[in-house]
Amino acid sequence: MNLIVLGIFSFNLLGLEGSILQSISHGFVSGGLFFLIGILYDRYHSRFLHYYGGIVHFMPLYSSFFLIFTMANIALPGTSSFIGELLLLLGVFKFNGTASVISCLGVVFCGAYSLWLCNKILFGNLKYAYTVKFSDLSLKEFLILFPLLILIFIVGFNPNTVVPFSHMVCLNILFEVF
């Protein structure tokens, strides 16, 4: 979210459009990740990471969704977050190079943390005492997550589904400010 604010205050078209696209993408990606974590908490009533190591063996569909949403969270090319962050960081770079470099470091640290968390939850040490209760996604949960996943890839591969709608708004904002 701090990148979005930085893009807004870059006061240029790329930064504003990137901020809008990143906000939309953030809604898809973080909504899916919160829902996935909510599934684990609802079933097992614990937020302690120790219980969740190695769930890829018992919840393969859940693990696939979690991995894809994590990759979208770190702005893997082809996802909506990549396009948003790219536009946003280009806009920030036009405004202030130092802020852009510091922002890129934040992106790298966020990616490292996200990959560590995904590795810990999905591929960590298998917990035999806790895995008896693990069950994969239900149809209802799948039907909630699948449209979010599709939207992430639609906006990622074709950002023109969103950018033309925000383009005129961003131009109006820039002309009113300056």
C-alpha positions as CSV (number, residue, x, y, z in Angstrom):
1,M,0.0,0.0,0.0
2,N,2.9,2.4,0.6
3,L,3.9,2.0,-3.1
4,I,0.4,3.1,-4.1
5,V,0.7,6.3,-2.0
6,L,4.2,6.9,-3.5
7,G,2.7,6.5,-7.0
8,I,-0.1,9.0,-6.2
9,F,2.4,11.6,-4.9
10,S,4.6,11.2,-8.0
11,F,2.2,13.6,-9.7
12,N,2.6,12.0,-13.2
13,L,0.4,9.9,-15.4
14,L,2.3,6.7,-15.0
15,G,2.4,6.9,-11.2
16,L,-1.4,7.6,-11.0
17,E,-2.4,4.9,-13.4
18,G,-0.1,2.4,-11.7
19,S,-1.6,3.3,-8.3
20,I,-5.1,2.7,-9.6
21,L,-4.1,-0.6,-11.2
22,Q,-2.2,-1.7,-8.2
23,S,-5.2,-0.8,-5.9
24,I,-7.4,-3.0,-8.1
25,S,-4.9,-5.8,-8.1
26,H,-4.4,-5.5,-4.4
27,G,-8.1,-6.1,-3.9
28,F,-7.9,-9.3,-5.9
29,V,-4.6,-10.7,-4.5
30,S,-4.9,-9.8,-0.9
31,G,-8.6,-10.7,-0.9
32,G,-7.6,-14.2,-2.1
33,L,-4.8,-14.5,0.4
34,F,-6.9,-13.4,3.3
35,F,-9.6,-15.9,2.3
36,L,-7.0,-18.7,2.0
37,I,-5.6,-17.9,5.5
38,G,-9.2,-17.7,6.8
39,I,-9.8,-21.2,5.5
40,L,-7.0,-22.5,7.5
41,Y,-8.0,-20.6,10.6
42,D,-11.7,-21.6,10.3
43,R,-10.8,-25.3,10.1
44,Y,-8.0,-25.5,12.6
45,H,-8.5,-22.4,14.9
46,S,-4.8,-21.5,15.0
47,R,-2.6,-18.9,13.5
48,F,0.5,-20.6,14.7
49,L,2.7,-21.5,11.7
50,H,4.1,-24.5,13.5
51,Y,0.9,-26.5,12.8
52,Y,0.9,-25.9,9.0
53,G,4.1,-27.3,7.7
54,G,3.9,-29.7,4.7
55,I,0.2,-29.2,3.9
56,V,1.0,-29.5,0.2
57,H,0.8,-33.3,0.7
58,F,-2.8,-33.2,2.0
59,M,-4.2,-30.1,0.4
60,P,-2.9,-29.9,-3.2
61,L,-5.6,-27.7,-4.6
62,Y,-5.4,-25.3,-1.7
63,S,-1.6,-25.2,-2.1
64,S,-1.8,-24.4,-5.8
65,F,-4.1,-21.5,-5.1
66,F,-1.9,-20.3,-2.2
67,L,1.3,-20.5,-4.4
68,I,-0.3,-18.6,-7.3
69,F,-1.7,-15.9,-5.1
70,T,1.7,-15.6,-3.4
71,M,3.4,-15.2,-6.8
72,A,0.8,-12.6,-7.7
73,N,1.5,-10.8,-4.4
74,I,5.2,-10.5,-5.3
75,A,4.3,-9.2,-8.8
76,L,5.3,-12.2,-11.0
77,P,5.1,-11.2,-14.7
78,G,1.7,-12.1,-16.1
79,T,-0.2,-11.1,-13.0
80,S,-2.1,-7.8,-12.4
81,S,0.4,-6.8,-9.7
82,F,3.3,-6.8,-12.1
83,I,1.7,-4.3,-14.4
84,G,0.6,-2.1,-11.5
85,E,4.0,-2.1,-9.8
86,L,5.8,-1.5,-13.1
87,L,3.8,1.5,-14.0
88,L,3.9,2.8,-10.5
89,L,7.7,2.4,-10.1
90,L,8.3,4.0,-13.5
91,G,6.2,7.0,-12.4
92,V,8.1,7.3,-9.2
93,F,11.4,7.0,-11.0
94,K,10.4,10.0,-13.2
95,F,9.7,12.0,-10.1
96,N,12.5,10.9,-7.7
97,G,15.1,8.3,-8.5
98,T,16.2,7.8,-4.9
99,A,12.6,7.1,-3.8
100,S,12.3,4.6,-6.6
101,V,15.4,2.7,-5.6
102,I,14.2,2.5,-2.0
103,S,10.8,1.4,-3.2
104,C,12.4,-1.4,-5.2
105,L,14.3,-2.6,-2.1
106,G,10.9,-2.8,-0.3
107,V,9.5,-4.8,-3.2
108,V,12.5,-7.3,-2.9
109,F,12.1,-7.6,0.9
110,C,8.3,-8.2,0.5
111,G,9.0,-10.9,-2.1
112,A,11.5,-12.6,0.2
113,Y,9.1,-12.6,3.1
114,S,6.2,-13.9,0.9
115,L,8.3,-16.7,-0.4
116,W,9.6,-17.6,3.0
117,L,6.0,-17.7,4.3
118,C,4.8,-19.8,1.4
119,N,7.7,-22.2,1.9
120,K,7.0,-22.5,5.6
121,I,3.3,-23.2,5.2
122,L,3.2,-25.4,2.2
123,F,6.6,-27.2,2.1
124,G,7.8,-27.0,5.7
125,N,8.4,-30.0,7.9
126,L,5.4,-32.4,7.7
127,K,3.4,-32.4,11.0
128,Y,1.9,-35.9,11.2
129,A,0.1,-35.1,14.5
130,Y,-1.8,-32.3,12.9
131,T,-2.3,-33.5,9.3
132,V,-5.1,-35.9,10.2
133,K,-7.6,-33.0,10.1
134,F,-6.4,-31.4,6.9
135,S,-9.0,-31.4,4.0
136,D,-8.7,-29.7,0.7
137,L,-10.9,-27.0,-0.7
138,S,-14.6,-27.5,-0.9
139,L,-16.6,-26.6,-4.0
140,K,-17.8,-23.4,-2.4
141,E,-14.3,-22.3,-1.5
142,F,-13.1,-23.1,-5.0
143,L,-15.9,-21.1,-6.6
144,I,-14.9,-18.1,-4.5
145,L,-11.2,-18.3,-5.3
146,F,-11.3,-19.2,-9.0
147,P,-12.9,-15.9,-10.2
148,L,-10.2,-13.9,-8.3
149,L,-7.5,-16.0,-9.9
150,I,-9.0,-15.4,-13.4
151,L,-9.2,-11.7,-12.8
152,I,-5.6,-11.5,-11.7
153,F,-4.5,-13.1,-15.0
154,I,-7.0,-11.2,-17.2
155,V,-5.7,-7.9,-15.9
156,G,-2.1,-9.2,-16.0
157,F,-2.1,-10.3,-19.6
158,N,-4.5,-7.5,-20.8
159,P,-4.2,-4.4,-18.7
160,N,-6.2,-2.5,-21.3
161,T,-9.3,-3.9,-19.5
162,V,-8.6,-1.3,-16.7
163,V,-6.2,1.3,-17.9
164,P,-8.5,3.1,-20.5
165,F,-11.0,3.7,-17.8
166,S,-8.5,5.3,-15.5
167,H,-6.6,7.2,-18.1
168,M,-9.1,10.1,-18.5
169,V,-9.6,10.3,-14.7
170,C,-5.8,10.6,-14.2
171,L,-5.5,13.2,-16.8
172,N,-8.3,15.3,-15.2
173,I,-6.6,15.0,-11.8
174,L,-3.3,16.1,-13.2
175,F,-4.8,19.1,-15.0
176,E,-6.7,20.2,-12.0
177,V,-3.7,19.9,-9.7
178,F,-1.3,21.7,-12.1
